[in-house]
Each structure stands twice: as structure tokens, then as C-alpha cells.
Amino acid sequence: MTCNLSTFELFIIKKLIYDNPRWCNKHISRENLTRSVPSDKRGECKEVIGDLARKGFVKLYKSQGRGDICVPKQRKYQLIGYLKAHREEHYFLQSLDYDRIR
């Protein structure tokens, strides 16, 4: 599967769909999503979220006055394929159990 996704894009996708999937109608604030990113990289990470939205991988919207993000469920298998395609390149993708993604 051919894809040109940056490390931050893959990291954000992994956080959105792996441990606690954020399929649309179940969302997370952008601030909470970027908490595990070093503070000097958070601005770049927020830009990446905008890039993912422009590519159609995530949806951005306002909820309770804050910027929230979720993943359209129809993108599930495409995004899993991207994570699998890059698992050899990135340590944070190597130990994932892809069958666990619901």
C-alpha cells in the first residue's frame, strides 16, 4: 500500500484508532490528543492534524467550545493498512496487535 504519511501523521492515527478508538461520534479534544507529544512539537502536531483533515482521514469540529477530532469509520481498513505499511520504520508501530483494532 503506497502512502506518504509523516511520523507525526502515523502517530496521531495510531493514537486515534488503537487503544481507545475515536470513530466519529466518539471524539477527543485536540489538546488531549497531543498531550503525549513534547511541548516544543505540539504546534507541528496540531498542523499535522489539519493536514489529516484535509486528506479526509479525520474530521474536525467544535464540541462544547473546544476543537475536537474523530476518525470516519469507513477509513478504518485504509488507516490500518497505512500503519502496517510503516511498522518496520517506526518503533511505536512495531508491537501493535492490529486484530485488536475494533
TORDO-540211 format. One record per atom (N, C-alpha, C, CB): residue in one letter; residue number from 1; x, y, z. Coordinates in nm, 2 decimals, always signed. Glycine has a CB too. Layout:
@aa:A; i:NUM; x:X; y:Y; z:Z $
...
! end
This chain:
@aa:M; i:1; x:+0.08; y:-0.12; z:+0.00 $
@aa:M; i:1; x:+0.00; y:+0.00; z:+0.00 $
@aa:M; i:1; x:+0.09; y:+0.12; z:+0.00 $
@aa:M; i:1; x:-0.10; y:+0.00; z:+0.12 $
@aa:T; i:2; x:+0.07; y:+0.21; z:-0.09 $
@aa:T; i:2; x:+0.15; y:+0.33; z:-0.11 $
@aa:T; i:2; x:+0.09; y:+0.44; z:-0.03 $
@aa:T; i:2; x:+0.18; y:+0.36; z:-0.25 $
@aa:C; i:3; x:+0.17; y:+0.51; z:+0.05 $
@aa:C; i:3; x:+0.12; y:+0.62; z:+0.12 $
@aa:C; i:3; x:+0.24; y:+0.71; z:+0.16 $
@aa:C; i:3; x:+0.03; y:+0.58; z:+0.25 $
@aa:N; i:4; x:+0.21; y:+0.84; z:+0.17 $
@aa:N; i:4; x:+0.31; y:+0.93; z:+0.21 $
@aa:N; i:4; x:+0.27; y:+1.00; z:+0.34 $
@aa:N; i:4; x:+0.35; y:+1.04; z:+0.10 $
@aa:L; i:5; x:+0.28; y:+0.93; z:+0.45 $
@aa:L; i:5; x:+0.24; y:+0.99; z:+0.58 $
@aa:L; i:5; x:+0.36; y:+1.01; z:+0.66 $
@aa:L; i:5; x:+0.14; y:+0.90; z:+0.65 $
@aa:S; i:6; x:+0.37; y:+1.13; z:+0.73 $
@aa:S; i:6; x:+0.48; y:+1.16; z:+0.82 $
@aa:S; i:6; x:+0.47; y:+1.08; z:+0.95 $
@aa:S; i:6; x:+0.48; y:+1.31; z:+0.84 $
@aa:T; i:7; x:+0.58; y:+1.08; z:+1.02 $
@aa:T; i:7; x:+0.58; y:+1.02; z:+1.15 $
@aa:T; i:7; x:+0.47; y:+1.07; z:+1.24 $
@aa:T; i:7; x:+0.72; y:+1.04; z:+1.22 $
@aa:F; i:8; x:+0.46; y:+1.20; z:+1.25 $
@aa:F; i:8; x:+0.35; y:+1.26; z:+1.33 $
@aa:F; i:8; x:+0.21; y:+1.22; z:+1.28 $
@aa:F; i:8; x:+0.36; y:+1.41; z:+1.33 $
@aa:E; i:9; x:+0.19; y:+1.21; z:+1.15 $
@aa:E; i:9; x:+0.06; y:+1.17; z:+1.10 $
@aa:E; i:9; x:+0.03; y:+1.02; z:+1.14 $
@aa:E; i:9; x:+0.05; y:+1.18; z:+0.95 $
@aa:L; i:10; x:+0.13; y:+0.94; z:+1.13 $
@aa:L; i:10; x:+0.11; y:+0.80; z:+1.18 $
@aa:L; i:10; x:+0.09; y:+0.79; z:+1.33 $
@aa:L; i:10; x:+0.24; y:+0.71; z:+1.13 $
@aa:F; i:11; x:+0.16; y:+0.87; z:+1.40 $
@aa:F; i:11; x:+0.15; y:+0.87; z:+1.55 $
@aa:F; i:11; x:+0.01; y:+0.91; z:+1.59 $
@aa:F; i:11; x:+0.25; y:+0.97; z:+1.61 $
@aa:I; i:12; x:-0.05; y:+1.02; z:+1.52 $
@aa:I; i:12; x:-0.18; y:+1.07; z:+1.55 $
@aa:I; i:12; x:-0.28; y:+0.96; z:+1.51 $
@aa:I; i:12; x:-0.21; y:+1.20; z:+1.48 $
@aa:I; i:13; x:-0.27; y:+0.90; z:+1.40 $
@aa:I; i:13; x:-0.36; y:+0.79; z:+1.36 $
@aa:I; i:13; x:-0.36; y:+0.68; z:+1.46 $
@aa:I; i:13; x:-0.32; y:+0.74; z:+1.21 $
@aa:K; i:14; x:-0.24; y:+0.64; z:+1.50 $
@aa:K; i:14; x:-0.23; y:+0.53; z:+1.60 $
@aa:K; i:14; x:-0.30; y:+0.57; z:+1.72 $
@aa:K; i:14; x:-0.08; y:+0.50; z:+1.62 $
@aa:K; i:15; x:-0.28; y:+0.69; z:+1.77 $
@aa:K; i:15; x:-0.35; y:+0.73; z:+1.90 $
@aa:K; i:15; x:-0.50; y:+0.73; z:+1.88 $
@aa:K; i:15; x:-0.30; y:+0.87; z:+1.94 $
@aa:L; i:16; x:-0.55; y:+0.77; z:+1.76 $
@aa:L; i:16; x:-0.69; y:+0.78; z:+1.74 $
@aa:L; i:16; x:-0.76; y:+0.64; z:+1.72 $
@aa:L; i:16; x:-0.72; y:+0.86; z:+1.62 $
@aa:I; i:17; x:-0.69; y:+0.54; z:+1.67 $
@aa:I; i:17; x:-0.76; y:+0.42; z:+1.64 $
@aa:I; i:17; x:-0.72; y:+0.30; z:+1.72 $
@aa:I; i:17; x:-0.75; y:+0.39; z:+1.49 $
@aa:Y; i:18; x:-0.61; y:+0.31; z:+1.80 $
@aa:Y; i:18; x:-0.56; y:+0.19; z:+1.86 $
@aa:Y; i:18; x:-0.62; y:+0.16; z:+2.00 $
@aa:Y; i:18; x:-0.41; y:+0.19; z:+1.87 $
@aa:D; i:19; x:-0.57; y:+0.23; z:+2.10 $
@aa:D; i:19; x:-0.61; y:+0.20; z:+2.24 $
@aa:D; i:19; x:-0.76; y:+0.22; z:+2.27 $
@aa:D; i:19; x:-0.52; y:+0.28; z:+2.33 $
@aa:N; i:20; x:-0.80; y:+0.34; z:+2.24 $
@aa:N; i:20; x:-0.94; y:+0.38; z:+2.26 $
@aa:N; i:20; x:-0.99; y:+0.44; z:+2.14 $
@aa:N; i:20; x:-0.95; y:+0.48; z:+2.39 $
@aa:P; i:21; x:-1.04; y:+0.36; z:+2.04 $
@aa:P; i:21; x:-1.08; y:+0.42; z:+1.91 $
@aa:P; i:21; x:-1.17; y:+0.53; z:+1.92 $
@aa:P; i:21; x:-1.14; y:+0.31; z:+1.83 $
@aa:R; i:22; x:-1.14; y:+0.63; z:+1.84 $
@aa:R; i:22; x:-1.22; y:+0.76; z:+1.83 $
@aa:R; i:22; x:-1.30; y:+0.77; z:+1.70 $
@aa:R; i:22; x:-1.14; y:+0.88; z:+1.85 $
@aa:W; i:23; x:-1.38; y:+0.67; z:+1.67 $
@aa:W; i:23; x:-1.46; y:+0.67; z:+1.55 $
@aa:W; i:23; x:-1.56; y:+0.78; z:+1.56 $
@aa:W; i:23; x:-1.53; y:+0.53; z:+1.52 $
@aa:C; i:24; x:-1.61; y:+0.84; z:+1.45 $
@aa:C; i:24; x:-1.70; y:+0.95; z:+1.46 $
@aa:C; i:24; x:-1.81; y:+0.93; z:+1.55 $
@aa:C; i:24; x:-1.74; y:+0.99; z:+1.32 $
@aa:N; i:25; x:-1.85; y:+1.03; z:+1.62 $
@aa:N; i:25; x:-1.95; y:+1.04; z:+1.73 $
@aa:N; i:25; x:-1.88; y:+1.01; z:+1.86 $
@aa:N; i:25; x:-2.07; y:+0.95; z:+1.70 $
@aa:K; i:26; x:-1.76; y:+0.95; z:+1.86 $
@aa:K; i:26; x:-1.68; y:+0.94; z:+1.98 $
@aa:K; i:26; x:-1.55; y:+1.02; z:+1.95 $
@aa:K; i:26; x:-1.65; y:+0.79; z:+2.02 $
@aa:H; i:27; x:-1.53; y:+1.13; z:+2.02 $
@aa:H; i:27; x:-1.43; y:+1.22; z:+1.98 $
@aa:H; i:27; x:-1.34; y:+1.25; z:+2.10 $
@aa:H; i:27; x:-1.49; y:+1.35; z:+1.93 $
@aa:I; i:28; x:-1.23; y:+1.32; z:+2.07 $
@aa:I; i:28; x:-1.13; y:+1.37; z:+2.16 $
@aa:I; i:28; x:-1.09; y:+1.51; z:+2.13 $
@aa:I; i:28; x:-1.01; y:+1.27; z:+2.17 $
@aa:S; i:29; x:-1.06; y:+1.59; z:+2.23 $
@aa:S; i:29; x:-1.01; y:+1.72; z:+2.20 $
@aa:S; i:29; x:-0.87; y:+1.72; z:+2.14 $
@aa:S; i:29; x:-1.02; y:+1.81; z:+2.33 $
@aa:R; i:30; x:-0.83; y:+1.81; z:+2.06 $
@aa:R; i:30; x:-0.70; y:+1.82; z:+2.00 $
@aa:R; i:30; x:-0.59; y:+1.83; z:+2.11 $
@aa:R; i:30; x:-0.69; y:+1.93; z:+1.90 $
@aa:E; i:31; x:-0.63; y:+1.90; z:+2.22 $
@aa:E; i:31; x:-0.53; y:+1.92; z:+2.33 $
@aa:E; i:31; x:-0.50; y:+1.79; z:+2.40 $
@aa:E; i:31; x:-0.58; y:+2.03; z:+2.43 $
@aa:N; i:32; x:-0.60; y:+1.71; z:+2.42 $
@aa:N; i:32; x:-0.58; y:+1.58; z:+2.49 $
@aa:N; i:32; x:-0.50; y:+1.49; z:+2.40 $
@aa:N; i:32; x:-0.72; y:+1.52; z:+2.53 $
@aa:L; i:33; x:-0.53; y:+1.50; z:+2.27 $
@aa:L; i:33; x:-0.46; y:+1.41; z:+2.17 $
@aa:L; i:33; x:-0.31; y:+1.44; z:+2.17 $
@aa:L; i:33; x:-0.52; y:+1.42; z:+2.04 $
@aa:T; i:34; x:-0.28; y:+1.56; z:+2.18 $
@aa:T; i:34; x:-0.13; y:+1.60; z:+2.17 $
@aa:T; i:34; x:-0.06; y:+1.60; z:+2.30 $
@aa:T; i:34; x:-0.12; y:+1.73; z:+2.10 $
@aa:R; i:35; x:-0.12; y:+1.56; z:+2.41 $
@aa:R; i:35; x:-0.06; y:+1.57; z:+2.54 $
@aa:R; i:35; x:+0.07; y:+1.48; z:+2.55 $
@aa:R; i:35; x:-0.15; y:+1.52; z:+2.65 $
@aa:S; i:36; x:+0.08; y:+1.37; z:+2.48 $
@aa:S; i:36; x:+0.20; y:+1.29; z:+2.49 $
@aa:S; i:36; x:+0.31; y:+1.33; z:+2.40 $
@aa:S; i:36; x:+0.16; y:+1.14; z:+2.46 $
@aa:V; i:37; x:+0.29; y:+1.44; z:+2.33 $
@aa:V; i:37; x:+0.39; y:+1.49; z:+2.24 $
@aa:V; i:37; x:+0.47; y:+1.60; z:+2.32 $
@aa:V; i:37; x:+0.32; y:+1.56; z:+2.11 $
@aa:P; i:38; x:+0.60; y:+1.60; z:+2.30 $
@aa:P; i:38; x:+0.68; y:+1.70; z:+2.37 $
@aa:P; i:38; x:+0.63; y:+1.84; z:+2.34 $
@aa:P; i:38; x:+0.83; y:+1.69; z:+2.33 $
@aa:S; i:39; x:+0.63; y:+1.93; z:+2.44 $
@aa:S; i:39; x:+0.57; y:+2.06; z:+2.42 $
@aa:S; i:39; x:+0.63; y:+2.14; z:+2.30 $
@aa:S; i:39; x:+0.59; y:+2.14; z:+2.55 $
@aa:D; i:40; x:+0.75; y:+2.13; z:+2.27 $
@aa:D; i:40; x:+0.81; y:+2.20; z:+2.16 $
@aa:D; i:40; x:+0.76; y:+2.15; z:+2.02 $
@aa:D; i:40; x:+0.96; y:+2.20; z:+2.17 $
@aa:K; i:41; x:+0.70; y:+2.03; z:+2.02 $
@aa:K; i:41; x:+0.65; y:+1.97; z:+1.90 $
@aa:K; i:41; x:+0.50; y:+1.98; z:+1.88 $
@aa:K; i:41; x:+0.69; y:+1.83; z:+1.89 $
@aa:R; i:42; x:+0.43; y:+2.04; z:+1.98 $
@aa:R; i:42; x:+0.28; y:+2.04; z:+1.98 $
@aa:R; i:42; x:+0.22; y:+2.12; z:+1.87 $
@aa:R; i:42; x:+0.23; y:+2.09; z:+2.11 $
@aa:G; i:43; x:+0.29; y:+2.23; z:+1.84 $
@aa:G; i:43; x:+0.24; y:+2.32; z:+1.73 $
@aa:G; i:43; x:+0.25; y:+2.24; z:+1.59 $
@aa:G; i:43; x:+0.33; y:+2.45; z:+1.72 $
@aa:E; i:44; x:+0.36; y:+2.18; z:+1.57 $
@aa:E; i:44; x:+0.37; y:+2.10; z:+1.45 $
@aa:E; i:44; x:+0.27; y:+1.98; z:+1.45 $
@aa:E; i:44; x:+0.52; y:+2.04; z:+1.44 $
@aa:C; i:45; x:+0.25; y:+1.92; z:+1.56 $
@aa:C; i:45; x:+0.15; y:+1.81; z:+1.57 $
@aa:C; i:45; x:+0.01; y:+1.86; z:+1.54 $
@aa:C; i:45; x:+0.15; y:+1.75; z:+1.71 $
@aa:K; i:46; x:-0.03; y:+1.98; z:+1.58 $
@aa:K; i:46; x:-0.16; y:+2.04; z:+1.55 $
@aa:K; i:46; x:-0.17; y:+2.07; z:+1.40 $
@aa:K; i:46; x:-0.18; y:+2.17; z:+1.63 $
@aa:E; i:47; x:-0.06; y:+2.11; z:+1.34 $
@aa:E; i:47; x:-0.06; y:+2.13; z:+1.20 $
@aa:E; i:47; x:-0.09; y:+2.00; z:+1.12 $
@aa:E; i:47; x:+0.07; y:+2.20; z:+1.15 $
@aa:V; i:48; x:-0.03; y:+1.89; z:+1.17 $
@aa:V; i:48; x:-0.05; y:+1.76; z:+1.11 $
@aa:V; i:48; x:-0.19; y:+1.72; z:+1.12 $
@aa:V; i:48; x:+0.05; y:+1.66; z:+1.18 $
@aa:I; i:49; x:-0.26; y:+1.75; z:+1.23 $
@aa:I; i:49; x:-0.40; y:+1.72; z:+1.24 $
@aa:I; i:49; x:-0.48; y:+1.79; z:+1.14 $
@aa:I; i:49; x:-0.45; y:+1.76; z:+1.39 $
@aa:G; i:50; x:-0.45; y:+1.91; z:+1.11 $
@aa:G; i:50; x:-0.51; y:+1.98; z:+1.00 $
@aa:G; i:50; x:-0.48; y:+1.92; z:+0.86 $
@aa:G; i:50; x:-0.47; y:+2.13; z:+1.00 $
@aa:D; i:51; x:-0.36; y:+1.87; z:+0.84 $
@aa:D; i:51; x:-0.33; y:+1.80; z:+0.72 $
@aa:D; i:51; x:-0.41; y:+1.67; z:+0.70 $
@aa:D; i:51; x:-0.18; y:+1.77; z:+0.71 $
@aa:L; i:52; x:-0.42; y:+1.60; z:+0.81 $
@aa:L; i:52; x:-0.50; y:+1.48; z:+0.81 $
@aa:L; i:52; x:-0.65; y:+1.51; z:+0.78 $
@aa:L; i:52; x:-0.49; y:+1.40; z:+0.94 $
@aa:A; i:53; x:-0.70; y:+1.62; z:+0.83 $
@aa:A; i:53; x:-0.84; y:+1.66; z:+0.80 $
@aa:A; i:53; x:-0.85; y:+1.69; z:+0.65 $
@aa:A; i:53; x:-0.88; y:+1.78; z:+0.89 $
@aa:R; i:54; x:-0.75; y:+1.76; z:+0.59 $
@aa:R; i:54; x:-0.76; y:+1.80; z:+0.45 $
@aa:R; i:54; x:-0.75; y:+1.67; z:+0.36 $
@aa:R; i:54; x:-0.64; y:+1.89; z:+0.41 $
@aa:K; i:55; x:-0.68; y:+1.57; z:+0.41 $
@aa:K; i:55; x:-0.67; y:+1.44; z:+0.34 $
@aa:K; i:55; x:-0.80; y:+1.36; z:+0.35 $
@aa:K; i:55; x:-0.55; y:+1.37; z:+0.38 $
@aa:G; i:56; x:-0.88; y:+1.39; z:+0.45 $
@aa:G; i:56; x:-1.01; y:+1.32; z:+0.47 $
@aa:G; i:56; x:-0.99; y:+1.20; z:+0.57 $
@aa:G; i:56; x:-1.06; y:+1.27; z:+0.35 $
@aa:F; i:57; x:-0.88; y:+1.19; z:+0.64 $
@aa:F; i:57; x:-0.86; y:+1.09; z:+0.73 $
@aa:F; i:57; x:-0.92; y:+1.11; z:+0.87 $
@aa:F; i:57; x:-0.71; y:+1.06; z:+0.75 $
@aa:V; i:58; x:-0.94; y:+1.24; z:+0.91 $
@aa:V; i:58; x:-1.01; y:+1.27; z:+1.03 $
@aa:V; i:58; x:-1.11; y:+1.38; z:+1.01 $
@aa:V; i:58; x:-0.90; y:+1.32; z:+1.14 $
@aa:K; i:59; x:-1.20; y:+1.40; z:+1.10 $
@aa:K; i:59; x:-1.30; y:+1.51; z:+1.10 $
@aa:K; i:59; x:-1.27; y:+1.60; z:+1.21 $
@aa:K; i:59; x:-1.44; y:+1.46; z:+1.10 $
@aa:L; i:60; x:-1.27; y:+1.73; z:+1.19 $
@aa:L; i:60; x:-1.26; y:+1.83; z:+1.29 $
@aa:L; i:60; x:-1.39; y:+1.90; z:+1.31 $
@aa:L; i:60; x:-1.14; y:+1.94; z:+1.25 $
@aa:Y; i:61; x:-1.42; y:+1.93; z:+1.44 $
@aa:Y; i:61; x:-1.54; y:+2.01; z:+1.46 $
@aa:Y; i:61; x:-1.54; y:+2.07; z:+1.60 $
@aa:Y; i:61; x:-1.67; y:+1.92; z:+1.45 $
@aa:K; i:62; x:-1.63; y:+2.16; z:+1.63 $
@aa:K; i:62; x:-1.64; y:+2.22; z:+1.76 $
@aa:K; i:62; x:-1.74; y:+2.14; z:+1.85 $
@aa:K; i:62; x:-1.68; y:+2.37; z:+1.75 $
@aa:S; i:63; x:-1.70; y:+2.12; z:+1.97 $
@aa:S; i:63; x:-1.78; y:+2.05; z:+2.07 $
@aa:S; i:63; x:-1.76; y:+2.11; z:+2.20 $
@aa:S; i:63; x:-1.76; y:+1.89; z:+2.07 $
@aa:Q; i:64; x:-1.86; y:+2.17; z:+2.26 $
@aa:Q; i:64; x:-1.85; y:+2.24; z:+2.39 $
@aa:Q; i:64; x:-1.75; y:+2.34; z:+2.39 $
@aa:Q; i:64; x:-1.83; y:+2.14; z:+2.50 $
@aa:G; i:65; x:-1.73; y:+2.41; z:+2.28 $
@aa:G; i:65; x:-1.64; y:+2.53; z:+2.27 $
@aa:G; i:65; x:-1.50; y:+2.49; z:+2.24 $
@aa:G; i:65; x:-1.65; y:+2.61; z:+2.39 $
@aa:R; i:66; x:-1.47; y:+2.36; z:+2.23 $
@aa:R; i:66; x:-1.33; y:+2.32; z:+2.20 $
@aa:R; i:66; x:-1.32; y:+2.25; z:+2.07 $
@aa:R; i:66; x:-1.27; y:+2.23; z:+2.31 $
@aa:G; i:67; x:-1.20; y:+2.25; z:+2.01 $
@aa:G; i:67; x:-1.18; y:+2.18; z:+1.89 $
@aa:G; i:67; x:-1.16; y:+2.03; z:+1.91 $
@aa:G; i:67; x:-1.05; y:+2.23; z:+1.81 $
@aa:D; i:68; x:-1.25; y:+1.95; z:+1.85 $
@aa:D; i:68; x:-1.24; y:+1.80; z:+1.87 $
@aa:D; i:68; x:-1.21; y:+1.74; z:+1.74 $
@aa:D; i:68; x:-1.37; y:+1.75; z:+1.92 $
@aa:I; i:69; x:-1.17; y:+1.61; z:+1.75 $
@aa:I; i:69; x:-1.13; y:+1.53; z:+1.63 $
@aa:I; i:69; x:-1.18; y:+1.39; z:+1.65 $
@aa:I; i:69; x:-0.98; y:+1.53; z:+1.62 $
@aa:C; i:70; x:-1.22; y:+1.33; z:+1.53 $
@aa:C; i:70; x:-1.26; y:+1.19; z:+1.53 $
@aa:C; i:70; x:-1.22; y:+1.13; z:+1.39 $
@aa:C; i:70; x:-1.42; y:+1.17; z:+1.56 $
@aa:V; i:71; x:-1.23; y:+1.00; z:+1.38 $
@aa:V; i:71; x:-1.20; y:+0.93; z:+1.26 $
@aa:V; i:71; x:-1.32; y:+0.87; z:+1.19 $
@aa:V; i:71; x:-1.09; y:+0.82; z:+1.28 $
@aa:P; i:72; x:-1.35; y:+0.90; z:+1.06 $
@aa:P; i:72; x:-1.46; y:+0.83; z:+1.00 $
@aa:P; i:72; x:-1.44; y:+0.68; z:+1.00 $
@aa:P; i:72; x:-1.48; y:+0.89; z:+0.86 $
@aa:K; i:73; x:-1.54; y:+0.60; z:+1.04 $
@aa:K; i:73; x:-1.53; y:+0.46; z:+1.05 $
@aa:K; i:73; x:-1.50; y:+0.39; z:+0.91 $
@aa:K; i:73; x:-1.66; y:+0.40; z:+1.11 $
@aa:Q; i:74; x:-1.55; y:+0.45; z:+0.80 $
@aa:Q; i:74; x:-1.52; y:+0.40; z:+0.67 $
@aa:Q; i:74; x:-1.37; y:+0.40; z:+0.63 $
@aa:Q; i:74; x:-1.60; y:+0.47; z:+0.57 $
@aa:R; i:75; x:-1.29; y:+0.48; z:+0.71 $
@aa:R; i:75; x:-1.15; y:+0.48; z:+0.68 $
@aa:R; i:75; x:-1.07; y:+0.38; z:+0.76 $
@aa:R; i:75; x:-1.09; y:+0.62; z:+0.72 $
@aa:K; i:76; x:-1.13; y:+0.30; z:+0.84 $
@aa:K; i:76; x:-1.07; y:+0.20; z:+0.93 $
@aa:K; i:76; x:-0.96; y:+0.12; z:+0.86 $
@aa:K; i:76; x:-1.17; y:+0.12; z:+0.99 $
@aa:Y; i:77; x:-1.00; y:+0.04; z:+0.76 $
@aa:Y; i:77; x:-0.91; y:-0.05; z:+0.70 $
@aa:Y; i:77; x:-0.80; y:+0.01; z:+0.62 $
@aa:Y; i:77; x:-0.99; y:-0.15; z:+0.61 $
@aa:Q; i:78; x:-0.83; y:+0.13; z:+0.56 $
@aa:Q; i:78; x:-0.73; y:+0.21; z:+0.49 $
@aa:Q; i:78; x:-0.62; y:+0.25; z:+0.59 $
@aa:Q; i:78; x:-0.79; y:+0.33; z:+0.42 $
@aa:L; i:79; x:-0.66; y:+0.30; z:+0.71 $
@aa:L; i:79; x:-0.57; y:+0.35; z:+0.80 $
@aa:L; i:79; x:-0.49; y:+0.24; z:+0.87 $
@aa:L; i:79; x:-0.64; y:+0.43; z:+0.91 $
@aa:I; i:80; x:-0.55; y:+0.13; z:+0.89 $
@aa:I; i:80; x:-0.48; y:+0.01; z:+0.94 $
@aa:I; i:80; x:-0.37; y:-0.03; z:+0.84 $
@aa:I; i:80; x:-0.58; y:-0.11; z:+0.97 $
@aa:G; i:81; x:-0.41; y:-0.03; z:+0.72 $
@aa:G; i:81; x:-0.31; y:-0.06; z:+0.61 $
@aa:G; i:81; x:-0.19; y:+0.03; z:+0.61 $
@aa:G; i:81; x:-0.38; y:-0.06; z:+0.48 $
@aa:Y; i:82; x:-0.21; y:+0.16; z:+0.63 $
@aa:Y; i:82; x:-0.10; y:+0.26; z:+0.64 $
@aa:Y; i:82; x:-0.01; y:+0.23; z:+0.76 $
@aa:Y; i:82; x:-0.16; y:+0.40; z:+0.65 $
@aa:L; i:83; x:-0.07; y:+0.20; z:+0.87 $
@aa:L; i:83; x:+0.01; y:+0.17; z:+0.99 $
@aa:L; i:83; x:+0.09; y:+0.04; z:+0.97 $
@aa:L; i:83; x:-0.08; y:+0.15; z:+1.12 $
@aa:K; i:84; x:+0.03; y:-0.06; z:+0.91 $
@aa:K; i:84; x:+0.10; y:-0.18; z:+0.88 $
@aa:K; i:84; x:+0.22; y:-0.16; z:+0.78 $
@aa:K; i:84; x:+0.01; y:-0.29; z:+0.83 $
@aa:A; i:85; x:+0.19; y:-0.08; z:+0.68 $
@aa:A; i:85; x:+0.29; y:-0.05; z:+0.58 $
@aa:A; i:85; x:+0.42; y:+0.02; z:+0.64 $
@aa:A; i:85; x:+0.23; y:+0.04; z:+0.47 $
@aa:H; i:86; x:+0.40; y:+0.09; z:+0.75 $
@aa:H; i:86; x:+0.51; y:+0.17; z:+0.80 $
@aa:H; i:86; x:+0.56; y:+0.11; z:+0.93 $
@aa:H; i:86; x:+0.47; y:+0.31; z:+0.83 $
@aa:R; i:87; x:+0.52; y:-0.01; z:+0.97 $
@aa:R; i:87; x:+0.56; y:-0.07; z:+1.10 $
@aa:R; i:87; x:+0.70; y:-0.10; z:+1.12 $
@aa:R; i:87; x:+0.48; y:-0.19; z:+1.13 $
@aa:E; i:88; x:+0.77; y:-0.13; z:+1.01 $
@aa:E; i:88; x:+0.92; y:-0.15; z:+1.01 $
@aa:E; i:88; x:+1.00; y:-0.02; z:+1.03 $
@aa:E; i:88; x:+0.96; y:-0.22; z:+0.89 $
@aa:E; i:89; x:+0.94; y:+0.09; z:+1.00 $
@aa:E; i:89; x:+1.01; y:+0.22; z:+1.00 $
@aa:E; i:89; x:+1.00; y:+0.29; z:+1.14 $
@aa:E; i:89; x:+0.96; y:+0.31; z:+0.90 $
@aa:H; i:90; x:+0.89; y:+0.26; z:+1.21 $
@aa:H; i:90; x:+0.87; y:+0.33; z:+1.34 $
@aa:H; i:90; x:+0.85; y:+0.24; z:+1.45 $
@aa:H; i:90; x:+0.74; y:+0.42; z:+1.32 $
@aa:Y; i:91; x:+0.92; y:+0.26; z:+1.56 $
@aa:Y; i:91; x:+0.92; y:+0.17; z:+1.68 $
@aa:Y; i:91; x:+0.78; y:+0.17; z:+1.74 $
@aa:Y; i:91; x:+1.02; y:+0.22; z:+1.78 $
@aa:F; i:92; x:+0.70; y:+0.28; z:+1.74 $
@aa:F; i:92; x:+0.57; y:+0.28; z:+1.80 $
@aa:F; i:92; x:+0.47; y:+0.20; z:+1.73 $
@aa:F; i:92; x:+0.53; y:+0.43; z:+1.82 $
@aa:L; i:93; x:+0.50; y:+0.15; z:+1.61 $
@aa:L; i:93; x:+0.40; y:+0.07; z:+1.53 $
@aa:L; i:93; x:+0.44; y:-0.08; z:+1.54 $
@aa:L; i:93; x:+0.40; y:+0.12; z:+1.39 $
@aa:Q; i:94; x:+0.56; y:-0.11; z:+1.58 $
@aa:Q; i:94; x:+0.61; y:-0.25; z:+1.57 $
@aa:Q; i:94; x:+0.54; y:-0.35; z:+1.66 $
@aa:Q; i:94; x:+0.75; y:-0.25; z:+1.60 $
@aa:S; i:95; x:+0.50; y:-0.31; z:+1.77 $
@aa:S; i:95; x:+0.44; y:-0.41; z:+1.86 $
@aa:S; i:95; x:+0.29; y:-0.41; z:+1.87 $
@aa:S; i:95; x:+0.49; y:-0.39; z:+2.00 $
@aa:L; i:96; x:+0.22; y:-0.34; z:+1.77 $
@aa:L; i:96; x:+0.08; y:-0.33; z:+1.77 $
@aa:L; i:96; x:+0.01; y:-0.46; z:+1.73 $
@aa:L; i:96; x:+0.03; y:-0.22; z:+1.68 $
@aa:D; i:97; x:-0.10; y:-0.50; z:+1.80 $
@aa:D; i:97; x:-0.18; y:-0.61; z:+1.76 $
@aa:D; i:97; x:-0.29; y:-0.55; z:+1.67 $
@aa:D; i:97; x:-0.23; y:-0.69; z:+1.88 $
@aa:Y; i:98; x:-0.28; y:-0.56; z:+1.54 $
@aa:Y; i:98; x:-0.38; y:-0.50; z:+1.45 $
@aa:Y; i:98; x:-0.52; y:-0.56; z:+1.45 $
@aa:Y; i:98; x:-0.32; y:-0.50; z:+1.31 $
@aa:D; i:99; x:-0.52; y:-0.69; z:+1.50 $
@aa:D; i:99; x:-0.65; y:-0.76; z:+1.51 $
@aa:D; i:99; x:-0.73; y:-0.70; z:+1.63 $
@aa:D; i:99; x:-0.63; y:-0.91; z:+1.53 $
@aa:R; i:100; x:-0.66; y:-0.63; z:+1.72 $
@aa:R; i:100; x:-0.73; y:-0.57; z:+1.84 $
@aa:R; i:100; x:-0.81; y:-0.44; z:+1.80 $
@aa:R; i:100; x:-0.62; y:-0.53; z:+1.94 $
@aa:I; i:101; x:-0.78; y:-0.38; z:+1.69 $
@aa:I; i:101; x:-0.85; y:-0.26; z:+1.65 $
@aa:I; i:101; x:-0.99; y:-0.29; z:+1.62 $
@aa:I; i:101; x:-0.78; y:-0.19; z:+1.53 $
@aa:R; i:102; x:-1.09; y:-0.23; z:+1.69 $
@aa:R; i:102; x:-1.23; y:-0.26; z:+1.67 $
@aa:R; i:102; x:-1.30; y:-0.16; z:+1.59 $
@aa:R; i:102; x:-1.30; y:-0.29; z:+1.80 $
! end
